[in-house]
Every structure is written in C-alpha cells, then in structure tokens.
Amino acid sequence: MMNLQIALLVIGIVIIAIIAVSALDRDRLTRSFRRLHFSSNGAGGLLNRREPVVQVDTPSPIADPRFLKAEATVPADLPADSDIDPVSDALADIEEVANQPLNLNPGFDPPGTGPEAVRPGERQMSPIEAIDFVVHLPGPGPVRRRAALSVYKQNEYKLDYPRQLYGQRYQTNFWSTLQYDSDVTQYSDLKLAIQLVDARGPIGETELNTFAQVGLKLADALHRPSKFSITFEQAIERGRELTAFCDEHDVIAGVNVVTEAHTPFKGRALLAAMEHEGMTLEAKNIFYKRDNGRLLYCLSNLYKPGNFDPEMWDSFRTPGLTLFMSVPSVAEPTEAFDHMVDTARSVARFLDGQLLDQDRRPLTDKGITAIRAQIHGIDVKMRAFGIAPGSEAALRLFATDL
C-alpha cells in the first residue's frame, strides 16, 4: 500500500510541474508577441517597421555569344583585299522572290511568250549543289506546272528540311521555282532539291530516304527518269561539313551607342537620327539599312525587348542602342562594317552618345581594326570553302529571320 501511495504522489508532482512549465511558456510567448506587435507599430520600439520591397525590373542588355570581340588578335597572314574575288552584282536580295508579278491572263499565252518568258530583272532560281541534295528529272518536256506541283504537294508534308521544286521553263532555258510561277507555266526539266543542313544540324539518313522516295514518286507520275546528284554517303558527309562551316562562321559584328550623360536617348531624337542616316523601321520594329534592296545592317534597342514601338516615340527612352550585321549574310562584309561604324559615329554625334564594344568598354580605333580583321578573315575562309558572303547559298545557310 505504501509503495502505491508513493507512486501516485510522484505522478502528481510530475503532472503539476508540466502544467506549470506550459503556463510559463505561454506567458513568455504572449509577452514576446505583444513586444513584437508594439515594436512594429510604435515609434520607439526596438524593431522598426520595414517598408515593402519593390522589385524594379531593370532591363538587361541584349547579349549574343556570336558577336565579334574588339580585343581579338589581328591575324598577320591574311591575304590582301585585292586577292579576293568580288561577289557578282547579279546576286539580288532574297526578298525579290516574294515580289514576282502574277500572271493576270492565265491559259492564253503560248509557251515562251507568257508566264515562261523571262521578265526584265528576273533572276534564275535553281538548286545549289554545294548545299543541296538534288534529284534531277530530265526530259524533252513540256510538263505543266499543275501536274508536277500537285504530285509534289501530296508528298511534301513528309519532309522536314528546307526543300524546293525547280523547273526549266519550256523554250526559254530559264530556271525558276514552281512555287511562284503561273499555273500554266510549262517546263522541259525539273529538279527537286533538299538542303543538307539547317538550324537543327546536318540531314540524316531517314530524311534522305524519305526525300528520295518523294523524288521517285514524282518521276513515276511524270514518266521521267531520275538521277541523284551525289550518293547518300556523300550527302551525309557534306551535311556534316556544312554544319561545321556554319558553326565557325555564324558571327555578328556589332557596335553599341550609349549615352554619355545620365540622360537617356529620347524617342523623337532617335527617330530624327534614323531619318538622317536613311534607316527605316521594318520587320520586328527595328531599323534597317539597305543598299539597292540588300540588307547591310540593323539598329535596335540595346536593352530588352530590343525593338521599338512606333506609337510611343514621345515617351520612349533608352540608355543605349546597338548596330549589328550578320557577317556571312552580307556581300563585301568589310565594306558593310566600315559603313556601319560610320553610321554609329554619326548617330553618337547626333544623340550626344559614345561608342562601346560588346564588353561595354570604349570602342577604340584599335578595337575597330581588330573586328574588321576578323571579318576579313571570315570573308577569305568562306570564299575558300566555295560559299561567298552574301551569296544565295550564304543567305540560305545563315538565315537571320530579319
């Protein structure tokens, strides 16, 4: 009995102790909360009231790893400019393709006088075997556009890489794309081509096989023989070579114009500067500089999103602008770069700004010389590879979506 009493006494003492400790903790917690509440609302508390933190979304400058650097080493073994063959003036802007006139009198023109006739200023469009895998469908002709294009369109959906169907117009020996010709145009020869490389990389065996099947179906439907330009193995190897070529030469030359003072450039002043330099606001709402229709270089906002809103010139402000050019896409890129630098200097004078390189450092004459030397080196290497800057092949390989 005595042991039971002692056990009950011990249990009672433990329960009382637990209740006391719990009450003490609640009291401390309540006092702490009251101090915190008072301090956060009163003037003399230990804790001062903190204002809400406002996140300011500071725009970030646009960066691209393809930009040439001004501090690059100048190659010493480059040949002189006179050693480079000039690009033919016959190469026109790729946009001309979309502006070809339509035939307004279909079905009434005899071959050679209507849609098949070569229009003034029209340029030939044919496969480029340096970058294309081609199925040739020769024959005496004529083959109507409607017959050839219908078979092609029924099977084109199977292909992923850039492709095109070309025809040699009957009685003119002039090559064009069936896509843009009149429906009654006739052809003596046809060529189906697929590009061996695009932004995804080189073409694969599966895509080549599918393309070959499309070419054979076209040949069967038109009762024509078929001939491949190269073997599958050669096509795959050429695709890899073109991929390495594109990776090496897909570069951009740029010059930044930033404000010297803390006052940003104003929209109306920028617009006046662009008008003075003959630059026009075009696709993607950035400014373009062209020479006889050919794109030379562009100007955009240095800070994201990079473009301009033509409805907001009165309120637009920016601390910086950037001029840039796709080096492999411009014929005579060193001359285009010199022109772009002159424009950048003129804009800087007009807006009271200064020139910076891609590392946000002052762009010196030495830096300009270094960039120009790199452009010259790219020009030399591209021509040695067989694809000149600004050529039709270069425009297709280095499409900038501008």
C-alpha positions in Angstrom: 0.0 0.0 0.0 2.8 2.4 0.9 4.5 1.8 -2.4 1.3 2.6 -4.3 0.9 5.9 -2.4 4.4 6.9 -3.1 4.0 6.2 -6.8 0.8 8.2 -7.0 2.5 11.1 -5.2 5.4 11.1 -7.7 2.9 11.1 -10.7 1.0 14.0 -9.2 4.2 16.1 -8.8 5.2 15.4 -12.4 1.8 16.5 -13.7 1.9 19.7 -11.7 5.4 20.5 -12.9 4.3 20.0 -16.6 1.3 22.3 -16.1 3.5 25.0 -14.6 6.1 24.9 -17.3 3.4 25.1 -20.0 1.8 28.1 -18.4 5.2 29.8 -18.1 5.9 29.2 -21.8 2.5 30.5 -22.9 3.1 33.6 -20.8 6.5 34.2 -22.4 5.1 33.6 -25.9 2.3 36.1 -25.2 4.7 38.8 -23.9 7.0 38.2 -26.8 4.2 38.6 -29.3 3.0 41.8 -27.6 6.5 43.3 -27.7 6.8 42.4 -31.4 3.4 43.8 -32.2 4.1 47.1 -30.3 7.6 47.4 -31.8 6.3 47.0 -35.3 3.6 49.7 -34.9 5.1 52.1 -32.3 7.7 54.8 -32.8 10.1 53.9 -30.1 10.2 50.1 -30.4 13.3 48.0 -30.9 12.1 46.8 -34.3 11.4 49.4 -36.9 8.6 49.0 -39.4 10.0 47.8 -42.8 8.6 49.2 -46.0 7.5 46.7 -48.6 10.4 45.8 -51.0 9.6 46.9 -54.6 11.4 44.8 -57.2 12.5 47.1 -60.0 12.7 45.3 -63.3 15.8 46.8 -64.8 16.1 45.9 -68.5 19.1 43.8 -69.4 21.3 44.5 -72.4 20.9 42.0 -75.2 23.8 39.6 -75.4 24.8 37.2 -78.1 27.8 34.9 -78.0 28.2 35.2 -81.8 29.4 38.9 -81.5 33.0 39.5 -82.6 35.2 40.9 -79.8 37.2 44.1 -80.2 40.2 42.8 -78.3 40.8 39.8 -80.6 44.2 39.2 -82.0 44.6 40.5 -85.5 45.8 37.7 -87.9 49.0 38.5 -89.6 48.8 36.1 -92.5 45.6 37.2 -94.2 45.9 38.0 -98.0 45.2 41.5 -99.2 41.7 42.6 -100.2 42.8 42.5 -103.9 43.3 38.7 -103.6 39.5 38.2 -103.0 37.2 37.8 -106.0 34.3 40.3 -105.7 30.7 38.9 -105.3 28.8 39.2 -108.6 26.4 42.1 -108.8 23.8 39.7 -110.2 23.1 38.4 -106.7 19.9 40.2 -105.6 18.0 40.4 -102.3 16.3 37.2 -101.4 13.1 39.1 -100.8 12.7 39.7 -104.5 11.4 36.1 -104.8 8.2 37.0 -102.9 7.6 40.1 -105.1 7.5 38.4 -108.5 4.5 39.7 -110.5 1.5 37.4 -111.0 0.2 36.3 -114.4 -3.1 38.1 -114.9 -4.1 36.2 -118.1 -3.6 32.5 -117.3 -4.2 30.0 -120.0 -4.0 32.2 -123.0 -0.2 32.7 -123.5 1.7 30.3 -125.8 4.9 28.7 -124.4 7.8 31.2 -124.4 5.6 34.3 -124.5 3.6 34.2 -121.4 4.5 33.1 -117.9 7.5 31.2 -119.2 9.1 34.3 -120.7 11.8 35.9 -118.7 10.7 39.2 -117.2 13.1 42.2 -117.0 15.2 42.0 -113.9 14.1 38.5 -113.1 16.9 36.2 -111.8 17.2 32.5 -112.1 16.4 30.2 -109.2 17.9 26.8 -109.2 19.4 24.2 -106.8 22.8 25.0 -105.2 24.6 21.7 -105.3 27.1 23.0 -102.7 24.4 22.9 -100.1 21.6 20.8 -101.7 20.9 17.1 -102.4 19.2 17.0 -105.8 17.0 14.6 -107.7 17.2 15.6 -111.4 14.2 14.7 -113.6 15.3 15.4 -117.2 13.2 15.2 -120.3 12.2 16.9 -123.5 9.0 18.3 -122.0 6.8 20.0 -121.8 5.4 19.4 -118.3 2.8 21.6 -116.9 3.3 23.3 -113.5 -0.1 22.0 -112.2 0.8 18.3 -113.0 4.2 18.5 -111.3 3.3 20.6 -108.4 0.2 18.5 -107.4 2.3 15.4 -107.1 5.0 17.2 -105.1 2.5 18.8 -102.7 0.9 15.5 -102.0 4.2 14.2 -100.6 6.0 17.3 -99.4 4.5 17.0 -95.9 6.8 14.0 -95.2 9.9 16.2 -95.4 11.3 18.4 -92.5 14.3 20.1 -94.0 14.1 23.1 -96.4 13.2 21.8 -99.9 12.1 23.2 -103.3 10.9 22.1 -106.7 12.6 23.9 -109.6 11.8 23.9 -113.3 13.5 24.9 -116.5 10.9 26.9 -118.4 10.0 25.4 -121.8 11.6 27.1 -124.8 13.5 29.6 -122.5 16.1 27.5 -120.7 15.4 29.7 -117.6 15.2 28.0 -114.2 12.7 29.1 -111.6 10.7 27.8 -108.7 7.4 26.2 -109.4 6.0 27.7 -106.2 5.9 31.3 -107.7 5.2 30.6 -111.4 1.8 30.8 -113.1 -0.3 27.7 -113.1 0.0 27.2 -116.9 3.8 27.5 -117.0 5.5 24.6 -118.7 8.9 23.0 -118.1 11.3 20.9 -120.0 13.4 19.9 -117.0 12.7 19.5 -113.3 14.9 19.4 -110.2 13.8 18.5 -106.7 16.3 19.7 -104.0 16.6 19.4 -100.2 19.0 21.4 -98.1 21.7 19.3 -96.4 21.8 21.4 -93.2 19.5 23.7 -91.2 19.4 25.1 -87.6 18.9 21.5 -86.3 22.2 20.3 -87.8 23.0 18.0 -90.8 20.4 16.0 -92.6 20.1 12.3 -91.6 19.7 9.1 -93.5 16.0 8.8 -92.7 15.2 12.2 -94.1 17.3 11.5 -97.2 15.5 8.2 -97.8 12.1 9.9 -97.5 13.2 12.6 -99.9 14.4 10.1 -102.4 11.0 8.3 -102.3 9.3 11.7 -103.0 11.6 12.2 -105.9 10.9 8.7 -107.3 7.1 9.2 -107.0 7.4 12.4 -108.9 9.4 10.7 -111.6 6.9 7.9 -111.9 3.9 10.2 -112.1 5.5 12.3 -114.8 7.1 9.4 -116.7 10.6 10.7 -116.3 14.0 9.2 -115.4 15.6 10.3 -112.1 19.2 10.9 -111.2 20.7 11.8 -107.8 23.4 14.5 -107.7 25.5 12.6 -105.2 25.3 9.3 -103.1 23.6 9.2 -99.7 27.0 8.7 -98.1 28.4 11.8 -99.8 25.2 13.8 -98.8 25.5 12.9 -95.2 29.2 13.8 -95.1 28.6 17.1 -96.9 25.9 17.9 -94.3 28.4 17.4 -91.5 31.0 19.6 -93.3 28.3 22.3 -93.8 27.4 22.2 -90.1 31.0 22.8 -89.1 31.2 25.6 -91.6 28.1 27.3 -90.3 29.2 26.9 -86.7 32.5 28.6 -87.4 31.2 31.5 -89.5 27.8 32.3 -88.0 29.0 35.5 -86.3 27.7 39.0 -85.8 29.6 42.3 -85.8 28.2 45.0 -83.6 28.7 48.5 -82.3 26.9 50.0 -79.3 25.9 53.6 -78.9 25.2 54.7 -75.3 24.5 57.9 -73.6 27.5 59.8 -72.1 25.4 61.6 -69.5 22.7 60.1 -67.2 20.0 61.4 -69.6 18.7 58.6 -71.8 18.1 58.9 -75.6 14.7 60.2 -76.4 12.4 58.6 -78.9 11.9 61.6 -81.2 15.6 62.4 -81.3 16.3 58.8 -82.2 13.7 58.9 -85.0 15.3 62.0 -86.4 18.8 60.4 -86.3 17.5 57.3 -88.2 15.9 59.5 -90.8 19.2 61.4 -91.2 21.0 58.1 -91.7 18.5 56.7 -94.2 17.4 53.8 -92.0 13.8 52.6 -92.0 11.7 50.9 -89.4 10.8 47.5 -90.8 10.2 43.9 -89.7 10.4 43.2 -85.9 10.1 47.0 -85.4 13.9 47.6 -85.7 15.7 49.9 -88.1 17.3 48.5 -91.3 20.0 49.9 -93.6 19.8 48.6 -97.2 21.8 49.1 -100.4 19.8 48.6 -103.6 17.4 46.4 -101.6 20.1 44.3 -99.9 20.2 44.3 -96.1 23.5 45.7 -94.7 22.9 46.1 -91.0 20.3 46.9 -88.4 19.8 49.1 -85.3 17.8 48.0 -82.3 17.4 49.0 -78.6 20.4 47.7 -76.6 18.0 46.7 -73.8 15.3 44.1 -73.9 13.0 43.6 -75.6 15.2 45.2 -78.2 12.6 46.6 -80.6 10.7 50.0 -80.8 7.1 50.9 -80.6 6.2 53.3 -83.4 3.2 54.5 -81.3 5.4 55.5 -78.3 8.1 57.8 -79.7 7.1 60.7 -77.5 7.6 58.7 -74.3 10.3 56.2 -75.4 13.6 56.4 -73.5 16.7 54.2 -73.6 20.3 54.5 -72.4 21.7 52.6 -75.4 21.4 51.4 -78.9 23.2 48.7 -80.9 24.0 48.4 -84.6 24.7 44.9 -85.8 25.2 42.9 -89.0 25.3 39.2 -89.9 28.8 38.9 -91.3 28.2 35.8 -93.6 24.9 37.2 -94.9 26.3 40.5 -96.3 28.1 40.8 -99.6 31.5 42.6 -99.1 31.2 42.4 -95.3 34.3 44.5 -94.5 32.9 47.4 -96.5 29.5 47.0 -94.8 31.2 47.0 -91.4 33.0 50.3 -92.3 29.7 51.8 -93.3 28.1 50.6 -90.1 30.8 52.1 -88.0 30.4 55.5 -89.8 26.7 55.3 -89.1 27.3 54.5 -85.4 29.7 57.5 -85.1 27.1 59.8 -86.8 24.3 58.6 -84.5 26.6 59.1 -81.5 27.3 62.7 -82.5 23.6 63.4 -83.3 22.4 62.0 -79.9 25.4 63.1 -77.8 26.5 59.5 -77.1 29.6 57.4 -77.2 30.7 54.1 -78.8 31.2 50.9 -76.8 32.2 47.4 -77.8 30.4 44.2 -76.8 32.1 44.2 -73.4 30.7 47.7 -72.6 34.2 49.3 -73.0 35.0 52.3 -75.1 35.4 51.2 -78.7 38.8 52.5 -79.9 40.3 52.6 -83.4 42.4 49.6 -82.4 39.2 47.7 -81.5 37.6 48.6 -84.8 40.6 47.4 -86.6 40.6 44.1 -84.7 36.9 43.5 -85.6 37.5 44.4 -89.2 40.4 41.9 -89.4 38.2 39.1 -88.1 35.5 40.0 -90.7 38.1 39.9 -93.4 39.3 36.5 -92.2 35.8 35.1 -92.3 35.4 36.5 -95.9 38.6 34.8 -97.0 37.7 31.4 -95.4 34.1 31.4 -96.8 35.3 32.0 -100.3 37.9 29.3 -100.0 35.1 26.9 -98.9 33.1 27.9 -102.0 30.4 29.9 -100.4 30.9 33.7 -100.6 29.4 36.0 -98.0 26.1 37.4 -99.2 25.7 34.8 -101.9 22.4 32.9 -102.3 23.9 29.9 -100.6 25.1 32.0 -97.6 21.7 33.7 -97.3 20.0 30.3 -97.1 22.5 28.8 -94.6 22.7 31.9 -92.4 19.1 33.0 -92.4 18.7 35.6 -89.7 15.0 35.9 -89.7 15.3 39.7 -90.2 
